[in-house]
Amino acid sequence: MVDSNGLDAQGRKVKGRWVGAIDLGRGPDGKRDRRRVVGTTKTEVTKRLRELRIQAARGTDLALRPPTVAELVREWRRKAAPL
């Protein structure tokens, strides 16, 4: 359910942290794409959720993630240290 701010859900978690969630529809695999953010204040969570919604509206791939250490080492070995 969407509230007046256009956000799907916000609530307080245990340890005094705020949690927000946004439903971005279905992913390419057909599974539900629901993103969660955690922050120390309700304002922080609201800001992060709005940023996610803007990125999704622009068509930004939200599935992108930073490379793992293993991926970085593999790339480095391929480029800088050929055997």
N, C-alpha and C positions, 0 to 999 in steps of 0.2 A: 504494500500500500504506500502511495506517495504522499508525503506531507505537504504543507503549504510552501516549503522551500524547494520543492521539486526533488527531494531526497527520499530514498526508499525507507531507510530505517536508521534510527539513532537511539542509543541507550547507554546506560552506565554499566560498566563491567566490574568485576570484583576488585580489588586493589585501586579503586578510584580512577580508573582510566575510562575514557569515552570510546565507544565503538560505533562505527557507521558502516552501512552496507548499501551497495547500489547494484541493481540488476541491469545488466547490459544486454539482455536477450540471450540468444543461443550462439554458441561458437560454431566453427566449421565442422566440428565432430558431432554436433547436435546436442551437446551437453549445455546445461544452463551456465551462463557466465555471470557469476555473482562475485563482486570485489568487496573486500572488507578493508577498512582503515582503522587504525587505533591512534588516539592522541590523548594528551593530558587535559585538554579543554574541549568543550563542545564546539567552540568557534574554530579550533584547529581541524577537528573532524569534518565540520561543515565545509571548510575551505578545500580540504583534500578531496571530498566527494564531488564538489563542484568542478574542480580541476579534472577529475576522472571523466565526468560527464562531458565536459568541453572537449577533451582529447578524443573521446569516443565519437562525438558529433563531427569532429574534423577528420575522422577516419584513421587516426593514429593507431598503430598496432600495439595494444596494451599487453600483449603476451611477450613482448620483448623483455629480455632480462640480461643482466650483465653476465659476461662469460665466467665460467668456473675456473679455478686455478688449474685444473687438469686440462681444460681447453686452451688456456693461455700457454701452458708449458708445451703442449702438443704443437701449437702454432709456432712458438719460438723455435722448437727443435726442427720443425719443417723448414723454417726460413733461415735461421741464424746458425744452426749447427747440423748441417746435412752430414750423414754418415757415409 
